[in-house]
Amino acid sequence: MSSENDLVELYIQKVDYWLPQPKEMVKQLLENLKEEVIEAIQDKGNPDPVVAYGDPYQVAKGLSLSKDWGLTPARWFTRFMAFTVDILLIVSVCLAYLLFGLVVILGINVQQALTISEISEAFEILRGDLEIAFFLFLSILLLFYFLGAAIIYSAYFVFLEKSYSATIGKKIMGLQVVDISGVRLTWKQSFIRNLTKLPGIIEFLPFDIILGMLKMEKGQGGNQRGTELLADTIVVKRG
């Protein structure tokens, strides 16, 4: 019996994972679900909750659709402000990396690195040391084409929206990214909806937004970009 209870508790935790809403909002739903799962196990005589009741992800979607969470599609302006915050944070990380390279790899002291504020002064240093010029060129190339695409982009937009349903910018603006049913995103959804934020593809982001606006005029979607419609995701603001 103890083993069966453990399986049920683990099952409820898996369902709970897919619900990004505050714990106080889902507590009663999960308690009711637990009772239903136990009954299903007893009726079917199978101790495995997945077999007796269903896949946790699909169950979470059903629970989410059964309740009004008070969520509304986020306005474009609010989303733009959140994206601006995100870009500023990413740029800050890039600049910190360059500073770290100047200080640690090339042996320039911190005070000197921090006082390189004027463009003319920076060019003077570059002219005097080809090694620094080469390092800066290589760093920018790696950052914006390799690290920017593979690490910063993936770890920031895709990872945060999959794991926490929001980037830092969205958190600050009170926004959340969810499946259209209200559950967390899958890795596939998070990747697809962020396709037009990739370096080299971000030029298509305005067209992605325009496509979403055209769909909205036809009564489809709610302030969603084209890739968001494709991924069945939506950015919402709590009421």
C-alpha positions as CSV (number, residue, x, y, z in Angstrom):
1,M,0.0,0.0,0.0
2,S,2.9,2.3,0.8
3,S,4.4,1.7,-2.6
4,E,1.1,2.5,-4.3
5,N,0.8,5.8,-2.3
6,D,4.3,6.7,-3.4
7,L,3.4,6.1,-7.0
8,V,0.3,8.3,-6.7
9,E,2.3,11.1,-5.0
10,L,4.9,10.9,-7.7
11,Y,2.2,11.0,-10.3
12,I,0.6,14.1,-8.7
13,Q,4.0,15.8,-8.6
14,K,4.4,15.2,-12.4
15,V,1.0,16.7,-13.1
16,D,1.8,19.6,-10.8
17,Y,5.0,20.3,-12.7
18,W,3.1,21.0,-15.9
19,L,0.9,23.6,-14.1
20,P,2.8,26.9,-13.9
21,Q,0.1,28.6,-11.9
22,P,0.7,29.6,-8.2
23,K,0.5,26.6,-5.8
24,E,-2.5,28.0,-3.9
25,M,-4.5,28.0,-7.2
26,V,-3.8,24.4,-8.0
27,K,-3.8,22.9,-4.5
28,Q,-7.5,22.0,-4.5
29,L,-7.4,20.7,-8.1
30,L,-4.6,18.4,-7.2
31,E,-6.3,17.1,-4.1
32,N,-9.4,16.2,-6.1
33,L,-7.2,14.6,-8.8
34,K,-5.4,12.5,-6.2
35,E,-8.8,11.0,-5.0
36,E,-9.8,10.3,-8.6
37,V,-6.4,8.6,-9.4
38,I,-6.8,6.4,-6.3
39,E,-10.3,5.4,-7.4
40,A,-9.1,4.7,-10.9
41,I,-6.3,2.4,-9.6
42,Q,-8.8,0.5,-7.5
43,D,-11.3,0.2,-10.3
44,K,-8.7,-1.1,-12.9
45,G,-6.7,-3.1,-10.4
46,N,-3.5,-1.6,-11.8
47,P,-1.1,0.3,-9.3
48,D,0.4,2.3,-12.1
49,P,-1.4,5.7,-12.2
50,V,-0.3,6.4,-15.8
51,V,-2.0,3.2,-17.0
52,A,-5.0,3.7,-14.7
53,Y,-5.6,7.4,-15.2
54,G,-3.6,8.7,-18.1
55,D,-0.4,10.6,-19.1
56,P,0.5,13.3,-16.6
57,Y,1.0,15.9,-19.3
58,Q,-2.4,15.3,-20.9
59,V,-4.1,15.2,-17.5
60,A,-2.5,18.6,-16.7
61,K,-3.8,20.0,-19.9
62,G,-7.3,18.8,-19.1
63,L,-7.2,20.3,-15.6
64,S,-5.9,23.6,-16.9
65,L,-8.7,23.8,-19.5
66,S,-11.3,23.1,-16.8
67,K,-10.4,26.2,-14.8
68,D,-10.3,29.9,-15.5
69,W,-6.9,31.1,-14.4
70,G,-7.7,34.8,-15.0
71,L,-5.1,35.1,-17.8
72,T,-5.4,37.5,-20.7
73,P,-3.3,37.8,-23.9
74,A,-0.4,40.2,-23.2
75,R,-0.4,43.5,-25.1
76,W,2.3,44.0,-27.8
77,F,3.7,47.0,-26.0
78,T,4.2,45.1,-22.8
79,R,5.8,42.3,-24.7
80,F,8.1,44.8,-26.4
81,M,9.2,46.2,-23.1
82,A,9.9,42.7,-21.7
83,F,12.0,41.8,-24.8
84,T,13.9,45.1,-24.5
85,V,14.9,44.1,-20.9
86,D,16.0,40.7,-22.1
87,I,18.1,42.1,-24.9
88,L,19.8,44.5,-22.5
89,L,20.6,41.6,-20.1
90,I,22.1,39.5,-22.9
91,V,24.2,42.5,-24.2
92,S,25.4,43.0,-20.6
93,V,26.5,39.4,-20.5
94,C,28.4,39.8,-23.7
95,L,30.2,42.9,-22.5
96,A,31.1,41.2,-19.3
97,Y,32.6,38.4,-21.3
98,L,34.7,40.8,-23.3
99,L,35.8,42.6,-20.1
100,F,36.7,39.2,-18.5
101,G,38.8,38.4,-21.6
102,L,40.7,41.7,-21.4
103,V,41.4,41.4,-17.7
104,V,42.2,37.7,-17.4
105,I,43.4,36.4,-20.7
106,L,45.4,39.4,-21.8
107,G,46.6,40.5,-18.4
108,I,45.2,44.0,-18.5
109,N,44.4,45.3,-15.0
110,V,40.8,45.9,-14.0
111,Q,41.2,49.6,-13.6
112,Q,42.6,50.0,-17.1
113,A,39.9,47.9,-18.6
114,L,37.1,49.8,-16.8
115,T,38.5,53.2,-17.9
116,I,38.4,52.3,-21.6
117,S,35.3,54.4,-22.2
118,E,36.1,56.7,-25.1
119,I,36.0,55.2,-28.6
120,S,39.2,57.1,-29.5
121,E,41.0,55.7,-26.5
122,A,39.9,52.2,-27.4
123,F,41.2,52.6,-31.0
124,E,44.5,53.8,-29.6
125,I,44.9,50.7,-27.6
126,L,44.0,48.5,-30.6
127,R,46.6,50.2,-32.7
128,G,49.2,49.7,-30.1
129,D,48.5,46.0,-29.6
130,L,47.5,43.7,-32.4
131,E,47.0,40.9,-30.0
132,I,44.2,42.7,-28.3
133,A,42.7,43.6,-31.7
134,F,42.8,40.0,-32.7
135,F,41.2,38.9,-29.4
136,L,38.4,41.4,-29.7
137,F,37.6,40.4,-33.3
138,L,37.6,36.7,-32.4
139,S,35.6,37.3,-29.2
140,I,32.9,39.2,-31.1
141,L,32.8,36.6,-33.8
142,L,32.5,33.7,-31.3
143,L,30.0,35.6,-29.0
144,F,27.5,36.6,-31.6
145,Y,27.7,33.7,-34.0
146,F,28.6,30.7,-31.8
147,L,28.1,31.5,-28.1
148,G,25.3,33.9,-28.9
149,A,23.4,31.3,-31.0
150,A,24.3,28.1,-29.1
151,I,24.6,29.2,-25.5
152,I,23.2,32.6,-24.7
153,Y,20.1,32.2,-26.9
154,S,19.4,28.6,-26.0
155,A,20.1,29.0,-22.3
156,Y,18.2,32.3,-22.0
157,F,15.1,32.2,-24.2
158,V,14.5,28.5,-24.7
159,F,15.6,27.2,-21.3
160,L,13.9,29.9,-19.2
161,E,10.6,29.8,-21.1
162,K,10.6,26.0,-20.9
163,S,11.7,25.7,-17.2
164,Y,10.1,28.8,-15.7
165,S,7.5,29.9,-18.3
166,A,9.1,33.3,-18.5
167,T,12.4,35.1,-19.2
168,I,13.6,37.7,-16.7
169,G,12.1,40.5,-18.8
170,K,8.7,38.7,-18.8
171,K,8.9,38.1,-15.1
172,I,9.5,41.8,-14.5
173,M,6.5,42.8,-16.7
174,G,4.2,40.2,-15.1
175,L,4.1,38.0,-18.2
176,Q,4.0,34.2,-18.7
177,V,4.5,31.9,-21.7
178,V,2.2,28.9,-21.8
179,D,0.7,26.4,-24.1
180,I,-2.7,27.5,-25.3
181,S,-4.2,25.1,-22.8
182,G,-2.4,26.9,-20.0
183,V,0.3,24.4,-19.1
184,R,4.1,24.7,-19.4
185,L,5.8,24.6,-22.7
186,T,7.6,21.5,-24.0
187,W,11.2,21.8,-25.3
188,K,9.8,21.6,-28.8
189,Q,7.3,24.4,-28.3
190,S,9.9,26.6,-26.6
191,F,12.3,26.2,-29.5
192,I,9.8,26.8,-32.3
193,R,8.3,29.9,-30.7
194,N,11.8,31.4,-30.4
195,L,13.0,30.6,-33.9
196,T,12.8,34.2,-35.1
197,K,15.0,35.4,-32.2
198,L,18.0,33.4,-33.4
199,P,21.0,35.4,-34.6
200,G,20.9,35.5,-38.3
201,I,17.1,34.9,-38.3
202,I,16.0,37.7,-36.0
203,E,15.7,39.9,-39.1
204,F,12.4,38.0,-39.7
205,L,11.0,38.9,-36.2
206,P,9.0,41.9,-37.5
207,F,7.4,39.7,-40.2
208,D,6.7,37.1,-37.6
209,I,4.8,39.7,-35.6
210,I,2.9,41.0,-38.7
211,L,1.9,37.5,-39.6
212,G,0.4,37.1,-36.1
213,M,-1.4,40.4,-36.4
214,L,-2.9,39.3,-39.7
215,K,-4.1,36.1,-38.2
216,M,-5.6,38.0,-35.3
217,E,-7.6,40.2,-37.7
218,K,-9.1,37.0,-39.1
219,G,-10.2,36.0,-35.6
220,Q,-7.4,33.6,-35.0
221,G,-5.0,33.9,-32.0
222,G,-4.6,36.7,-29.5
223,N,-1.5,38.9,-29.8
224,Q,0.5,35.9,-31.0
225,R,3.4,35.9,-33.4
226,G,3.4,33.4,-36.4
227,T,5.8,31.0,-34.7
228,E,3.7,31.1,-31.5
229,L,0.6,30.1,-33.5
230,L,2.7,27.3,-35.0
231,A,3.9,26.1,-31.6
232,D,0.4,26.5,-30.0
233,T,1.8,28.9,-27.4
234,I,0.7,32.3,-26.0
235,V,2.1,35.0,-23.8
236,V,-0.3,36.0,-21.1
237,K,-0.6,38.5,-18.3
238,R,-2.2,37.7,-15.0
239,G,-5.4,39.6,-14.3
